Amino acid sequence: MRFIVLTIILLGTVVASRADELSIGHFSAGDLTGWSDKTFSGKTEYVLVTDGEKKVLKAHSRHAASGLVKKVTLDPKKYPLLHWSWKVEHTLIHENVTKKSGDDFAARIYVVFPRTFFWRMRTITYVWAHKLPKDTPTPSPYSSNAIIVAVESGDEKAGQWVSETRNVLEDYRKVFGENPPPIGGIAIMTDTDDTKDEVNAWYGDISITGSCQ
């Protein structure tokens, strides 16, 4: 399910207009333009809220799995650096990435790489995990074409805003052993349907930039 959910990204695009930076999620401006809600098992609630002095996207999931997706068309060789910030209330103690029954995370950022045929589509999912070791790529229990990477792990930073940057181009080459096709979409998901848990997570602005490489 966590892989199939993203097939809708193949159905349209928003093309980058700047060579240096593209704003994917401008939540601080109260802007959800281009984001589509996809519900699968119950509904995770996504709402813009004020946290401290900034506006962010809050996700609340109780035994639910739904996400927000945004379609894009980007060359990862020109736009390799994905930036975002996030915060979680706590991680999910029943997480178990080796089983479909444990494939839940307090926070996820998907990067989707469509192919001509659906079954060749690939994704990298950056997660805030409970026990999955940081920076250890792991296949999703739903598909070997979907790779999960724990950017944060454990509750040490729970309740704190954490800023992240990932080189999507390097990550794709590492986990799939080849150069990537164009990026077709970015998605957010906070899900607890399999673990029957409840959690709050917050997402800050998401952007993607180029580099000198």
ZIVENRA-V413576 format. One line per field, one symbol per residue. ss: DSSP state (h for helix, s for strand, l for the rest). psi: psi as a letter, one per 40 degrees, with the letter a starting at -180 (. if undefined). A space follows every 50 residues. Layout:
BEGIN
ss: ???
psi: ???
END
This chain:
BEGIN
ss: lllhhhhhhhhlllslllllssssslhhhlllllssssssslllssssss sllsssssssssllssssssssssllllllsssssssslllllllsllll lsllsssssssssllllhhhlssssssssllllslllssllllllsssss sssllllllllsssssshhhhhhhhhllllllsssssssssllllllsss sssssssssllll
psi: dddddedeeeeiihiieiedihhdhfdeefhfhehhhhhdgahhhhihih hbeihihhhhhhfihiihihhihhheddgehhhiiiiidiihdehgeeid eegiidiihihhgiidhdeeiiihhhihidehihfhhhiiedheehhhhh dihiedeheihhhihhgddddddddefiiiiiheihihhhieddefahii ihhaihihiaie.
END
